[in-house]
Amino acid sequence: MGLVRGVTGLVSGLLGAVTGVLSTLVRGVLALVLALVGTVVLLVGVVLCATVLLLPLGIPVVVLALSLYGRAARLLVPGSTRVEGMVRRGESALRGTGLRLRRRLHLAA
């Protein structure tokens, strides 16, 4: 039983590492894309603000660009998205269910 638990732990750890690396890579690429879109929107907003007649349109565009930069920064910080929080809660619920099941089946916890 100990060997099975050790192998299961090893496989779980390896899968967790691979998933973590892929998730970090995807988050980085998405943050880069958001930052690039934010830069283009910021340039459009600056050009709109340069003309006095389009200033009321340029200010919200600049604010939108800054919010895109903020979203890109939040993507780079681990644990910051709502999806990750939901996954964390689901994992803890599954662990609790597994523990109760092992106790019910009289397996070592």
C-alpha positions as CSV (number, residue, x, y, z in Angstrom):
1,M,0.0,0.0,0.0
2,G,2.9,2.4,0.8
3,L,4.5,1.8,-2.7
4,V,1.2,2.6,-4.4
5,R,0.8,5.8,-2.4
6,G,4.4,6.8,-3.2
7,V,4.0,6.2,-6.9
8,T,0.7,8.1,-6.9
9,G,2.3,11.0,-5.1
10,L,5.2,11.1,-7.5
11,V,2.9,11.0,-10.6
12,S,0.7,13.7,-9.0
13,G,3.7,15.9,-8.3
14,L,5.0,15.6,-11.8
15,L,1.6,16.4,-13.3
16,G,1.3,19.3,-11.0
17,A,4.7,20.6,-12.1
18,V,3.9,20.3,-15.8
19,T,0.5,21.9,-15.3
20,G,2.1,24.8,-13.4
21,V,4.7,25.4,-16.1
22,L,2.0,25.4,-18.8
23,S,-0.3,27.6,-16.9
24,T,2.5,30.1,-16.2
25,L,3.4,30.1,-19.9
26,V,-0.1,30.7,-21.0
27,R,-0.7,33.4,-18.4
28,G,2.5,35.1,-19.6
29,V,1.5,35.0,-23.2
30,L,-1.9,36.4,-22.4
31,A,-0.4,39.2,-20.3
32,L,1.9,40.1,-23.2
33,V,-1.0,40.2,-25.6
34,L,-3.0,42.4,-23.3
35,A,-0.1,44.7,-22.8
36,L,0.4,45.0,-26.6
37,V,-3.3,45.7,-27.1
38,G,-3.1,48.3,-24.2
39,T,-0.2,50.0,-25.9
40,V,-2.0,50.3,-29.2
41,V,-5.2,51.6,-27.5
42,L,-3.0,54.1,-25.5
43,L,-1.5,55.4,-28.7
44,V,-4.9,55.9,-30.2
45,G,-6.0,57.7,-27.0
46,V,-3.0,60.0,-27.1
47,V,-3.7,60.9,-30.7
48,L,-7.3,61.5,-29.9
49,C,-6.3,63.7,-26.9
50,A,-3.9,65.7,-29.1
51,T,-6.8,67.1,-31.0
52,V,-8.9,69.4,-28.9
53,L,-12.2,68.4,-30.4
54,L,-11.7,64.7,-29.7
55,L,-10.4,65.2,-26.2
56,P,-13.6,63.9,-24.6
57,L,-13.3,60.7,-26.6
58,G,-9.5,60.4,-25.9
59,I,-9.7,60.4,-22.1
60,P,-11.9,57.3,-21.8
61,V,-9.7,55.5,-24.3
62,V,-6.6,56.3,-22.3
63,V,-8.4,55.0,-19.1
64,L,-9.3,51.8,-21.0
65,A,-5.7,51.3,-22.0
66,L,-4.5,51.8,-18.4
67,S,-7.1,49.2,-17.2
68,L,-5.8,46.8,-19.8
69,Y,-2.3,47.3,-18.4
70,G,-3.7,46.5,-14.9
71,R,-5.4,43.3,-16.1
72,A,-2.1,42.2,-17.7
73,A,-0.2,42.8,-14.4
74,R,-2.9,40.8,-12.5
75,L,-2.5,37.9,-14.9
76,L,1.2,37.7,-14.0
77,V,0.5,37.4,-10.2
78,P,-0.2,33.8,-9.3
79,G,-3.5,33.1,-7.5
80,S,-5.1,36.3,-8.6
81,T,-7.8,35.1,-10.9
82,R,-11.3,33.9,-9.9
83,V,-10.8,30.6,-11.8
84,E,-7.7,29.7,-9.7
85,G,-9.7,30.4,-6.5
86,M,-12.5,28.1,-7.7
87,V,-10.0,25.4,-8.6
88,R,-8.4,25.7,-5.1
89,R,-11.8,25.4,-3.4
90,G,-12.6,22.4,-5.6
91,E,-9.3,20.7,-4.7
92,S,-9.9,21.2,-1.0
93,A,-13.4,19.8,-1.3
94,L,-12.1,16.7,-3.2
95,R,-9.4,16.2,-0.6
96,G,-12.0,16.3,2.2
97,T,-14.2,13.8,0.3
98,G,-11.3,11.5,-0.3
99,L,-10.4,11.6,3.4
100,R,-14.0,10.8,4.4
101,L,-14.1,7.9,1.8
102,R,-10.8,6.5,3.1
103,R,-12.1,6.6,6.7
104,R,-15.4,4.9,5.6
105,L,-13.5,2.1,3.7
106,H,-11.1,1.8,6.7
107,L,-8.0,2.6,4.6
108,A,-5.0,4.3,6.2
109,A,-5.3,8.0,6.0
